[in-house]
Amino acid sequence: AGLSQAPPSTDAPVVDTAEQVYISSLALLKMLKHGRAGVPMEVMGLMLG
C-alpha cells in the first residue's frame, strides 16, 4: 500500500537481496507524510512531494 516496486526482469535469475534496514523516525514521518499527500507522480520508487 503506497509502495511501488518494479517487477524483476524476466531474463535475470531472481536473487533474494533482502537485508535489514533501519529507518530513523524522522525519515519515516517524512515518508508517511509524502505518501499520504497523494502525489500522483512517482519516479523509479522515488517519491516526489
N, CA, C and O atoms as CSV, one atom per row, in Angstrom:
chain,resi,resn,atom,element,x,y,z
A,1,ALA,N,N,0.851,-1.189,0.000
A,1,ALA,CA,C,0.000,0.000,0.000
A,1,ALA,C,C,0.883,1.233,0.000
A,1,ALA,O,O,1.542,1.526,0.997
A,2,GLY,N,N,0.901,1.948,-1.097
A,2,GLY,CA,C,1.706,3.151,-1.162
A,2,GLY,C,C,3.122,2.912,-1.652
A,2,GLY,O,O,3.806,3.855,-2.050
A,3,LEU,N,N,3.575,1.653,-1.629
A,3,LEU,CA,C,4.924,1.355,-2.090
A,3,LEU,C,C,4.831,0.684,-3.445
A,3,LEU,O,O,4.112,-0.301,-3.607
A,4,SER,N,N,5.554,1.213,-4.415
A,4,SER,CA,C,5.542,0.590,-5.733
A,4,SER,C,C,6.885,-0.043,-5.978
A,4,SER,O,O,7.921,0.585,-5.758
A,5,GLN,N,N,6.883,-1.279,-6.431
A,5,GLN,CA,C,8.124,-1.966,-6.738
A,5,GLN,C,C,8.059,-2.443,-8.171
A,5,GLN,O,O,7.059,-3.018,-8.600
A,6,ALA,N,N,9.131,-2.202,-8.911
A,6,ALA,CA,C,9.172,-2.647,-10.293
A,6,ALA,C,C,9.325,-4.160,-10.317
A,6,ALA,O,O,10.119,-4.710,-9.553
A,7,PRO,N,N,8.583,-4.843,-11.178
A,7,PRO,CA,C,8.730,-6.300,-11.264
A,7,PRO,C,C,10.123,-6.654,-11.755
A,7,PRO,O,O,10.673,-5.942,-12.596
A,8,PRO,N,N,10.707,-7.731,-11.256
A,8,PRO,CA,C,12.056,-8.107,-11.679
A,8,PRO,C,C,12.067,-8.482,-13.153
A,8,PRO,O,O,11.087,-9.015,-13.673
A,9,SER,N,N,13.173,-8.202,-13.818
A,9,SER,CA,C,13.262,-8.538,-15.237
A,9,SER,C,C,13.216,-10.049,-15.400
A,9,SER,O,O,13.761,-10.795,-14.586
A,10,THR,N,N,12.554,-10.484,-16.468
A,10,THR,CA,C,12.295,-11.914,-16.628
A,10,THR,C,C,13.541,-12.687,-17.027
A,10,THR,O,O,13.604,-13.895,-16.800
A,11,ASP,N,N,14.541,-12.026,-17.619
A,11,ASP,CA,C,15.711,-12.755,-18.087
A,11,ASP,C,C,16.767,-12.947,-16.998
A,11,ASP,O,O,17.706,-13.725,-17.168
A,12,ALA,N,N,16.611,-12.241,-15.886
A,12,ALA,CA,C,17.604,-12.365,-14.818
A,12,ALA,C,C,17.083,-13.319,-13.744
A,12,ALA,O,O,15.893,-13.309,-13.429
A,13,PRO,N,N,17.962,-14.137,-13.187
A,13,PRO,CA,C,17.531,-15.011,-12.089
A,13,PRO,C,C,17.138,-14.178,-10.871
A,13,PRO,O,O,17.751,-13.151,-10.580
A,14,VAL,N,N,16.120,-14.634,-10.176
A,14,VAL,CA,C,15.637,-13.885,-9.025
A,14,VAL,C,C,16.547,-14.166,-7.840
A,14,VAL,O,O,16.661,-15.309,-7.396
A,15,VAL,N,N,17.189,-13.136,-7.333
A,15,VAL,CA,C,18.099,-13.287,-6.209
A,15,VAL,C,C,17.512,-12.543,-5.020
A,15,VAL,O,O,17.105,-11.387,-5.131
A,16,ASP,N,N,17.476,-13.218,-3.891
A,16,ASP,CA,C,16.945,-12.589,-2.690
A,16,ASP,C,C,18.010,-11.689,-2.089
A,16,ASP,O,O,19.007,-12.165,-1.546
A,17,THR,N,N,17.791,-10.386,-2.190
A,17,THR,CA,C,18.781,-9.448,-1.670
A,17,THR,C,C,18.211,-8.707,-0.465
A,17,THR,O,O,18.545,-7.549,-0.215
A,18,ALA,N,N,17.347,-9.393,0.275
A,18,ALA,CA,C,16.725,-8.756,1.429
A,18,ALA,C,C,17.769,-8.520,2.516
A,18,ALA,O,O,18.599,-9.384,2.799
A,19,GLU,N,N,17.711,-7.344,3.115
A,19,GLU,CA,C,18.580,-7.055,4.235
A,19,GLU,C,C,17.813,-6.173,5.208
A,19,GLU,O,O,16.817,-5.546,4.847
A,20,GLN,N,N,18.284,-6.134,6.433
A,20,GLN,CA,C,17.576,-5.357,7.447
A,20,GLN,C,C,18.030,-3.909,7.364
A,20,GLN,O,O,19.221,-3.607,7.437
A,21,VAL,N,N,17.060,-3.027,7.209
A,21,VAL,CA,C,17.367,-1.613,7.065
A,21,VAL,C,C,16.717,-0.857,8.211
A,21,VAL,O,O,15.536,-1.044,8.505
A,22,TYR,N,N,17.496,-0.007,8.851
A,22,TYR,CA,C,16.966,0.799,9.947
A,22,TYR,C,C,16.638,2.186,9.415
A,22,TYR,O,O,17.468,2.833,8.776
A,23,ILE,N,N,15.403,2.636,9.691
A,23,ILE,CA,C,14.950,3.937,9.216
A,23,ILE,C,C,14.702,4.826,10.433
A,23,ILE,O,O,14.018,4.427,11.375
A,24,SER,N,N,15.260,6.024,10.401
A,24,SER,CA,C,15.052,6.933,11.516
A,24,SER,C,C,13.591,7.364,11.576
A,24,SER,O,O,12.888,7.351,10.565
A,25,SER,N,N,13.144,7.743,12.760
A,25,SER,CA,C,11.742,8.122,12.927
A,25,SER,C,C,11.417,9.356,12.088
A,25,SER,O,O,10.309,9.480,11.567
A,26,LEU,N,N,12.383,10.270,11.957
A,26,LEU,CA,C,12.137,11.464,11.152
A,26,LEU,C,C,11.937,11.094,9.688
A,26,LEU,O,O,11.049,11.626,9.021
A,27,ALA,N,N,12.770,10.176,9.190
A,27,ALA,CA,C,12.629,9.750,7.800
A,27,ALA,C,C,11.295,9.038,7.598
A,27,ALA,O,O,10.633,9.220,6.577
A,28,LEU,N,N,10.907,8.222,8.584
A,28,LEU,CA,C,9.641,7.508,8.480
A,28,LEU,C,C,8.474,8.493,8.455
A,28,LEU,O,O,7.534,8.331,7.678
A,29,LEU,N,N,8.538,9.505,9.302
A,29,LEU,CA,C,7.480,10.515,9.313
A,29,LEU,C,C,7.407,11.234,7.969
A,29,LEU,O,O,6.317,11.483,7.455
A,30,LYS,N,N,8.560,11.567,7.403
A,30,LYS,CA,C,8.566,12.253,6.111
A,30,LYS,C,C,7.981,11.359,5.030
A,30,LYS,O,O,7.209,11.814,4.185
A,31,MET,N,N,8.358,10.064,5.061
A,31,MET,CA,C,7.828,9.144,4.053
A,31,MET,C,C,6.318,9.016,4.178
A,31,MET,O,O,5.604,9.007,3.175
A,32,LEU,N,N,5.833,8.918,5.413
A,32,LEU,CA,C,4.394,8.792,5.611
A,32,LEU,C,C,3.680,10.058,5.158
A,32,LEU,O,O,2.630,9.993,4.518
A,33,LYS,N,N,4.259,11.215,5.494
A,33,LYS,CA,C,3.633,12.480,5.114
A,33,LYS,C,C,3.569,12.609,3.597
A,33,LYS,O,O,2.547,13.023,3.049
A,34,HIS,N,N,4.653,12.258,2.921
A,34,HIS,CA,C,4.667,12.359,1.470
A,34,HIS,C,C,3.740,11.322,0.846
A,34,HIS,O,O,3.081,11.593,-0.158
A,35,GLY,N,N,3.694,10.137,1.444
A,35,GLY,CA,C,2.824,9.094,0.909
A,35,GLY,C,C,1.359,9.460,1.055
A,35,GLY,O,O,0.555,9.199,0.160
A,36,ARG,N,N,1.011,10.067,2.188
A,36,ARG,CA,C,-0.380,10.444,2.433
A,36,ARG,C,C,-0.793,11.648,1.591
A,36,ARG,O,O,-1.983,11.886,1.387
A,37,ALA,N,N,0.187,12.406,1.104
A,37,ALA,CA,C,-0.137,13.600,0.331
A,37,ALA,C,C,-0.803,13.233,-0.990
A,37,ALA,O,O,-1.528,14.043,-1.567
A,38,GLY,N,N,-0.560,12.018,-1.469
A,38,GLY,CA,C,-1.218,11.569,-2.683
A,38,GLY,C,C,-0.647,12.186,-3.944
A,38,GLY,O,O,-1.384,12.494,-4.880
A,39,VAL,N,N,0.666,12.367,-3.969
A,39,VAL,CA,C,1.295,12.903,-5.172
A,39,VAL,C,C,1.238,11.841,-6.261
A,39,VAL,O,O,1.750,10.738,-6.068
A,40,PRO,N,N,0.627,12.147,-7.399
A,40,PRO,CA,C,0.420,11.114,-8.427
A,40,PRO,C,C,1.689,10.716,-9.167
A,40,PRO,O,O,1.719,9.681,-9.832
A,41,MET,N,N,2.729,11.523,-9.060
A,41,MET,CA,C,3.941,11.224,-9.823
A,41,MET,C,C,4.979,10.541,-8.935
A,41,MET,O,O,5.375,11.082,-7.903
A,42,GLU,N,N,5.409,9.368,-9.336
A,42,GLU,CA,C,6.450,8.664,-8.605
A,42,GLU,C,C,7.424,8.101,-9.625
A,42,GLU,O,O,7.030,7.346,-10.515
A,43,VAL,N,N,8.683,8.462,-9.501
A,43,VAL,CA,C,9.681,8.079,-10.497
A,43,VAL,C,C,10.648,7.076,-9.897
A,43,VAL,O,O,11.380,7.399,-8.961
A,44,MET,N,N,10.658,5.868,-10.427
A,44,MET,CA,C,11.602,4.823,-10.032
A,44,MET,C,C,11.602,4.597,-8.517
A,44,MET,O,O,12.660,4.398,-7.920
A,45,GLY,N,N,10.443,4.627,-7.908
A,45,GLY,CA,C,10.347,4.378,-6.484
A,45,GLY,C,C,10.737,5.575,-5.637
A,45,GLY,O,O,10.686,5.496,-4.410
A,46,LEU,N,N,11.124,6.681,-6.259
A,46,LEU,CA,C,11.493,7.880,-5.510
A,46,LEU,C,C,10.264,8.772,-5.420
A,46,LEU,O,O,9.775,9.271,-6.434
A,47,MET,N,N,9.775,8.968,-4.223
A,47,MET,CA,C,8.562,9.767,-4.077
A,47,MET,C,C,8.900,11.241,-4.168
A,47,MET,O,O,9.809,11.731,-3.498
A,48,LEU,N,N,8.157,11.935,-5.004
A,48,LEU,CA,C,8.338,13.373,-5.135
A,48,LEU,C,C,7.152,14.053,-4.463
A,48,LEU,O,O,5.998,13.689,-4.691
A,49,GLY,N,N,7.452,15.038,-3.639
A,49,GLY,CA,C,6.346,15.712,-2.985
A,49,GLY,C,C,6.794,16.979,-2.338
A,49,GLY,O,O,5.985,17.683,-1.734
